[in-house]
Amino acid sequence: MISLGVESTADNLGIGIVSSDKQVLANYIKIHVPQEGGIHPREAARHHSENMGKAIKTALDQAEITMKDVDIISFAQGPGLGPCLRTGATGARALATYLKKPLVGVNHCVAHVEVGRMATDAVDPLTLYVSGGNTIVSGYESGRYRIFGETLDIAIGNCLDTFARAAGLEYPGGPEIERRARLGDKLIRLPYVVKGMDLSYSGLLTAITTELMTGKHDVNDLCFSLQETAYAMLGEITERALAHTNKPELLLTGGVAANKRLAGIVIDIAEDHGATPYIVPIRLAADNGAMIAWTGLIAYKAGHQTPLDESHVNPYWRMDQVKVPWRN
């Protein structure tokens, strides 16, 4: 069985094609870089609409198949930016209707976990999912992915990107901040905000931006301090959740999973608690169509299908609202 997945939750458009034997046949991503500032939802949606047809054709060519070989159409139904989600959903509905293929709506956050399990062979991990739009610690329990900790305001990726723009660094900001952090050695005192099992990054962002504007600090030291503080907060809630759940594995996924400093923290936490650490490869950790295709496929095999009249998008769809029958 073969699934084609459409990922359009934010600035990039992803088309993935995955088979039921866990083979990623294609994973094409059409990158959208805003001319200035952060993501502009309507501009990103326009980008997705203009590139949808060509992206699907490119993915099919990479997989060396045609649409006749595709069994189901999967799409990101939420959470995400409304205009972007609607564009992807419209394309998926059109394909499914015209080709008379089953349609499966997928939760974007659940997809990050499931493609991570597929890529690493992890069975029952606690997952730290960190990206531009989400910062969540979750684990499977009693038919759903339960959230054990999350950001109360902005996501870690958003925090990094916003600071990078203020500092005149490249977009997205994570890779450049990581590179500069290796050159810094002065730890600047910044707000460390962990509230129980949750954390907050808005105060940290305000403080680091204020320090930047004073002109008193080297940018490398600012990047070093931002990373160390932000990732220490993540490490605290992740370690507490791992101790609470006693999960045998710890999985790191999402676009920020590419950061080697954070990966090192996750590995140390896992080893300290006798768990096996897994870092999802960046091609599957960042937003991509293959994760949507795979999750749609396993959901469909478990009996789930999305009727057209229930295929409306939900920008606020939490992962702990999703039933997970394929893990029963």
Helices and strands as residue ranges (DSSP letters): E 2-7, E 13-19, E 24-30, H 41-63, G 67-69, E 72-78, H 82-99, E 103-107, H 108-120, E 125-130, E 135-141, E 144-150, H 156-166, H 174-181, E 194-195, E 198-199, H 202-214, H 219-245, E 249-253, G 255-258, H 260-272, E 276-279, H 282-285, H 289-301, G 308-310, G 319-321, G 325-327
